[in-house]
Amino acid sequence: MEKIQTEIVVLGGGPGGCAAAFYAADKGKKVILVEQEKRLGGVCLNRGCIPSKALLYATHLIEEARASVLRGIEFGQPKIDMAKLRAWKESILEKLGQGISMMAKRRAVEVMAGRGTFVDSQTLRVETGEGAKLIQYEKAIIAAGSKAALPQVFNLGDPQVMTSTEALNLEEIPQDLLVIGGGYIGMELGTVYATLGSRVVLVEALESILSGADADLVRPVKDYAEKHFKEVRVSAKVLKMEMNGKKVRVEIEIAGEKKEESYDRVLVSVGRVPDCENLGLEHTKVTRDKRGYILVNGRQETTDAGIYAIGDAVGGVMLAHKAAKEARVAVEVITGESGTFEGVVIPAVVFTDPEIAWCGLTEADAKIKGIDIQVTKFPWAASGRAVTMDRTEGMTKLIIEPKTERVLGVGIVGHGAGELIGEAVLAIEMGATVKNLARTVHPHPTLSETIMECAELFYGYATHAYVRRRGGNK
């Protein structure tokens, strides 16, 4: 069996794994990146972030065309070729995958295709197409990612019951689609298929969709879903499912009442779980919690001195950019720098219609923690740019510390909210005050102005909105 020596081995070629491997190589380390799939990029590129956003963009064009009737511009009924749509989506994934592979080659990162399992704390066995290989390393970074959760009650072993993976590669548009779970995956894919023509019923066990997001931000998204989905049911549970010919028969409990319905397809989107099984972690000193996540400290160190872990495998918010940041922390610690993930501001974006984005402290969290805050909201109905786009349902919201006037959190709901949140992340990271945002000149007419005007509203002198002015000359 071939034995290979390296300084760092990275297990997993997703956003976190690639970021770790490339950053380590940039710092002069010899790196081997182990990935069992043919294409680098992990779940995010192949079965998550990128394909879902491609489909959201494509279907958004359909909705825009329909809305243009009110502007005096009318298009014919859209003709949807699912084969071409899938091919277009796949071309995007392939292009990005090739780009990542090219970056690996330019950095002299050796990419080893195969399934990696730990033999011990300093050895990784990789089953490749050319046979097994042993990698002896100084340090290892686990970036194994996550997979869609599929509870046993929903696992019928039939393709009519899907997770997000299958939903992103569907060959036909289901007439009746049940979406189980009102989190960001269920809402995003529900939006895609509702726009394509499916009658979508969404079932969420909790009292609201997008649990954890600010209620003010969720409200316009729920309004959109209630108009475009057949039905949005909260505080509802799917008790059981079974196949009935080509249909999926479902028993649902709503407000204590049970009812049976049939659907062409069911999308199960009830969260994700760490993909850490069968990695041979039992042969190391790495430990996991009850849910299967790898335990790490703020330096991404596991309980095994030579092994680090990042991304979805360690839990927390399952976001690609969070994994990439943790990757840099891990590499900095390995190379003797003072890296830490503690105190890092991680933005979240939900690509529904309208989009939701937030960072820092939320109003709900402040109430739970007993933190004194001042909240300022700027309605997009007062934004000239939003009005010209017929997207006045949006809102920008600031969470402010009253005594210091420091910005603690920002929430945005509206068209392109994900593109706007970066400024808010920088403001919080830099310890900016609301006055800093108010005095920063923003171009007109843009949606980014809503951040400035929301800050001005705190002092009572926003040009396009009015509130009673606070005392003193600010």
VENCORFEN-V385354 format. One record per helix or strand. SS is the DSSP state (helix for helix, strand for strand). FROM is the first residue (numbers start at 1). LEN is the number of residues. If there is no record, write none. Layout:
ss;from;len
SS;FROM;LEN
SS;FROM;LEN
This chain:
ss;from;len
strand;2;10
helix;15;12
strand;31;5
helix;42;6
helix;49;23
helix;82;25
strand;110;4
strand;115;6
strand;123;6
strand;131;12
strand;146;3
helix;152;3
strand;161;2
helix;164;4
strand;176;5
helix;184;13
strand;199;6
helix;215;14
strand;231;4
strand;236;9
strand;247;8
strand;257;7
strand;265;4
strand;272;3
helix;281;3
strand;288;1
strand;294;1
strand;301;1
strand;307;3
helix;311;4
helix;320;15
strand;348;3
strand;355;6
helix;363;7
strand;374;6
helix;380;3
helix;384;5
strand;395;6
strand;406;9
helix;417;13
strand;433;1
helix;434;6
helix;449;11
